[in-house]
Structures are given as C-alpha cells and as structure tokens.
Amino acid sequence: MPWGIVTVTWRDGLVTRVEIQGPGAKLPRGAKHDQRLARGLRRVLAGGPVPNWLHVDAAGLPDFTRKVLGLCAGIRPGQVMTYAELARRAGKPGAARAVGQVMARNRFPLLIPCHRVVRSDMSLGGYGGGQEMKRTLLEEEGWGMDVSDEPASRPGTRR
C-alpha cells in the first residue's frame, strides 16, 4: 500500500510519534536515522508485525490512555475490537467515547493499530489517516467482514 511520507520521531530508542502524510512511504534523503529502527518500520509499513524490540514512549500519558493503547496494541492483524469492548476491557464500561478520543489522539498509528477499533455496529468510525486508509488497512490484514463507513444493516458485534 502506498503510505505517503511517514515521519517517525524517537528518543533513546523509543518511538515518540508517527505521522502519515499522504501516498509513497519513504524516509527523507539525507536524514540521520537509526538503521535498526528504519528497517523495523519498513517491515511494519510492508505489512509485517511490529518487532518485539520496537517500543513507544508513553511517558506522560494518563493511566487510562496507556491502558487503552496497551490493549489496542494486542489486537492481532485481521481482528477488530469495538470501542465499547475496549472500554470494558480497560475497566471503564460505558467509556466508549473516551476510548474513541484516545484512538483519535494515538501518536503511534501503525505501531499501535487503532485502525482495528470499530463502532459497535461494525461501521469504521474515525481514523486520522481517513476512512479509506482504515478500510484498506483492515482489508489488507484479511478482516473477513465487509468493512463500511456506514452503520451495518444487521445488529451484532465481532470481537
């Protein structure tokens, strides 16, 4: 998938932010970067798993945010979880909107796969990279349901 320019900032081996800015993923020419980190990120951008040595810097984030991001990081490719289920697992049933805000402010897209979190009616919900990118990411991961930005015509959830 053409990602566009993906800008990654890190400090002391921890990723502090990932930004996606349109089609054609690349590192800027002449940029100084950690070769191991660059290789790991290229694998992720090519659809591979996040290497277990690649960590994000969640220092300073509120406890609830860190808990939700940690749970989101555990959603496997091809799986989705609803905002409501993520809230329940974080110990805050009824906080689906708060989970949505955490996902909207996720500083680590692709590394913490917020694209795998959907509405209870199985519609896509929001995504910083746009709904088309969210749909494409889910389809490329092999999620089996028809992914829509419109509410589903049938009730039910998939966990």
N, C-alpha and C positions, 0 to 999 in steps of 0.2 A: 504494500500500500504506500503511495506517496504521502509522506508526512509533512513535508514542508521543512522549514528551518526549525530545528529543535534546539533550544538553548537550555543548557544544564549548568547550574552553578553548584559548587561544592566547596567544602572547607574541611580540612583534616580527614579526607577520605569519606565524608558523609555528604550525600546529596542534600542541598538546601532548597532547591527549586528546579522544576522542569516546566518549560514553556514551549508550546507548539504554535508555530506561526505560519501556517499555510503549506501547500504541496512541495515535496522534494527534499527530504531529511538529509542534513549534512552538518558537519562541523565547519565553522568558518575557517578559511585558509589562513595559515599562519597563527592560528590560535594555539596558545600553550595549553595543553591538557594532559591529564593523567592517562597514559596509554591503556592501562588495565580498565579504568573506568570507561574510556571511549569504546573499547572492544565489548565490554559488558552491555553498554547502552545500545550499540549497534545490533547485538543479538536480540535484545528486547524489541527494538524497532523492527526487526525482521520477523517478529512473531514468536521468538523464543521465550523461555521462562526468565524471570528476574533471578540473576545469580544470588546464591545464599550469602555471599560476602558483600553484596551491594546494599547499603543501609542508608536510610534517610535521617535527617536531623529534625526530630520532632521536639527538640528542646523549646520550652517556652509556650508550647501549645497547651490549652486547657485539658484536664484529665479526660473529659468526655470526648473531646476531639481525638486525642491519642487512642482512646479505647475504640472508637468507631473506625479510625483509619487502620488500626491493627486488625480488627475483624474484617474489614474490607480487603486488606492485603491477603487474607486467607481464602478469598473466593477464587476457586480454580477456573482456568480457561474453559469456556463452554458452559459455565454455570452462571446463574444470576441469583440475586437476593433482593427482596423488596426493601424499600426504605423502612417500612414498618417492622419487618423481621430483623433488620439490622439494629433498629432502636431497641427491640425486645431483647436481643442478644447482648446489647450494651448495658442492659439493666434499667432501661428507661422506656417501658412500653408506653405508647402514646406520643412518643417524641419523634415521629417520622419526619415532621417538618424540620426539626433541629438536625436530624441526620442529613436531610437534603441540603441544609446550609453548610454542614461540614463537607459534603461532597462538592458543593459549589466552590468552596474555598480550598479544595485539595491542592496543595502546592506540588504534588508529586504524581501527576497523571501518568499513566502507563506503568509506573513502578507500584503505585497503589491504585488498583484498577477500578476507579469509581464508575467507569463505563459499564460495569457489571451490576450496578444497582439500578433497579427499575421500580416503577409505580406498582401498587398492589393489583391494578387491573392489567398489568403486563405491558402498558404503554411505556415508551422510553423514558420519559421525564427529561430533565435538562442535562446538558453536558457542555463544558467550557469550550470544547472543540467543535460544537454544533451537533445537532441530531444526526446528520448524515454520517459524520465520523463515528458517532456512538453506534449507529446501526451497522456500519461497515466493520468496526472492531468486533462486535458481537457475532456477526455473520462469519468473519474470518476465523473466529475461535470455535466455530461449529455449533453455536447455540441453535438448537433444533426448532424453536418456535418461530413463527412469523413475527418479526420484530417491527413494531409500528410506532409512530409518534402519536397515533390516535388511540383513545381508550379501546380496549378489546371488547368485542361484541358479546363474549361469553365471560361469566364470572370465573374466578379461580386464581390461584397463585401457583407459582412454581418455585421451589426452594432448592 
